[in-house]
Amino acid sequence: MGGYDQKQGYPDPAADLSVFAAHGLTQTSTIVDLGAGTGQFALPSARQFGQVTAVDVSPVMVKLLEDRAVAAGLTNLDCVQAGFLSYRHVGPPADGVYTRNALHHLPDFWKGLALERIARMMRPGAVLRIHDLIYDFQPSEADQVFERWFAHAVDDPALGYTRANLAEHIRTEYSTFRWLFEPMLVAAGFEIATAEFGGSVYGAYTCVKR
Ligand SMILES: C[S@@+](CC[C@H](N)C(=O)[O-])C[C@H]1O[C@@H](n2cnc3c(N)ncnc32)[C@H](O)[C@@H]1O
């Protein structure tokens, strides 16, 4: 899984932890990480917050994350094998939900349902932090934006995403246009507090449950 982590990059979790802290989350807060993967956010989050539930549809990821939680002595990190559409939240409503690079696995209809399910597991005022491949352009701009994106691809697939990988993402996965995604967030019951985009293809949102 070292190779998987390397391909995903090793994002510094500090900025995301600060977003939750800035919205008042503390050592008693509960966080759910959906599509948690190898735990790049769930593990540091469990060191800072009260209770973290890491959810992933892949049994391999869940087992890996369980082993990492035990090795790190983190008794406040639960790992659950489930998907966006099947996870059933138990216990008090979440104070924060995090999801990075996972929502694009769902087509828009299911993404809309997933966002509404996420909202239902959160208390009013709770914070949703999302990172994902989201398209911030008009259909007529697709060729230019993708050519610019491909120009930044790496040659070695061990080091990151190649041009072929990016093309495969476009062809087979479900990244949404920003101008469709934002109304979905609002319809699900969120207020968008911040939205930042990189290269017209990658978005980060902080949303507050109404
Ligand atoms: C690209 S990885 C990102 C992992 C992690 N969030 C990170 O940033 O390193 C996507 C993860 O989403 C999970 N996934 C895919 N479809 C999912 C679904 N429908 N529900 C929940 N997780 C899903 C995959 O198993 C994988 O672990």
Ligand as a Chemical Component Dictionary entry (heavy atoms), coordinates in Angstrom:
data_LIG
# 
_chem_comp.id                   LIG 
_chem_comp.type                 NON-POLYMER 
_chem_comp.pdbx_formal_charge   0 
_chem_comp.three_letter_code    LIG 
# 
loop_
_chem_comp_atom.comp_id 
_chem_comp_atom.atom_id 
_chem_comp_atom.alt_atom_id 
_chem_comp_atom.type_symbol 
_chem_comp_atom.charge 
_chem_comp_atom.model_Cartn_x 
_chem_comp_atom.model_Cartn_y 
_chem_comp_atom.model_Cartn_z 
_chem_comp_atom.pdbx_ordinal 
LIG C1  C1  C 0  -8.659  7.574  -4.316 1  
LIG S1  S1  S 1  -9.050  6.768  -2.833 2  
LIG C2  C2  C 0  -8.950  8.093  -1.637 3  
LIG C3  C3  C 0  -8.677  7.596  -0.248 4  
LIG C4  C4  C 0  -8.515  8.668  0.814  5  
LIG N1  N1  N 0  -9.724  9.428  1.013  6  
LIG C5  C5  C 0  -7.349  9.576  0.522  7  
LIG O1  O1  O 0  -7.560  10.761 0.256  8  
LIG O2  O2  O -1 -6.191  9.105  0.536  9  
LIG C6  C6  C 0  -10.785 6.470  -2.974 10 
LIG C7  C7  C 0  -11.339 5.584  -1.879 11 
LIG O3  O3  O 0  -12.773 5.570  -2.004 12 
LIG C8  C8  C 0  -13.213 4.257  -1.763 13 
LIG N2  N2  N 0  -14.534 4.122  -2.398 14 
LIG C9  C9  C 0  -14.833 3.895  -3.688 15 
LIG N3  N3  N 0  -16.168 3.861  -3.881 16 
LIG C10 C10 C 0  -16.724 4.094  -2.659 17 
LIG C11 C11 C 0  -18.065 4.150  -2.188 18 
LIG N4  N4  N 0  -19.087 4.002  -3.019 19 
LIG N5  N5  N 0  -18.268 4.383  -0.879 20 
LIG C12 C12 C 0  -17.216 4.554  -0.036 21 
LIG N6  N6  N 0  -15.932 4.476  -0.417 22 
LIG C13 C13 C 0  -15.683 4.253  -1.714 23 
LIG C14 C14 C 0  -12.131 3.365  -2.352 24 
LIG O4  O4  O 0  -12.160 2.067  -1.802 25 
LIG C15 C15 C 0  -10.874 4.130  -1.967 26 
LIG O5  O5  O 0  -10.372 3.735  -0.729 27 
# 
loop_
_chem_comp_bond.comp_id 
_chem_comp_bond.atom_id_1 
_chem_comp_bond.atom_id_2 
_chem_comp_bond.value_order 
_chem_comp_bond.pdbx_ordinal 
LIG C1  S1  SING 1  
LIG S1  C2  SING 2  
LIG S1  C6  SING 3  
LIG C2  C3  SING 4  
LIG C3  C4  SING 5  
LIG C4  N1  SING 6  
LIG C4  C5  SING 7  
LIG C5  O1  DOUB 8  
LIG C5  O2  SING 9  
LIG C6  C7  SING 10 
LIG C7  O3  SING 11 
LIG C7  C15 SING 12 
LIG O3  C8  SING 13 
LIG C8  N2  SING 14 
LIG C8  C14 SING 15 
LIG N2  C9  SING 16 
LIG N2  C13 SING 17 
LIG C9  N3  DOUB 18 
LIG N3  C10 SING 19 
LIG C10 C11 SING 20 
LIG C10 C13 DOUB 21 
LIG C11 N4  SING 22 
LIG C11 N5  DOUB 23 
LIG N5  C12 SING 24 
LIG C12 N6  DOUB 25 
LIG N6  C13 SING 26 
LIG C14 O4  SING 27 
LIG C14 C15 SING 28 
LIG C15 O5  SING 29 
# 
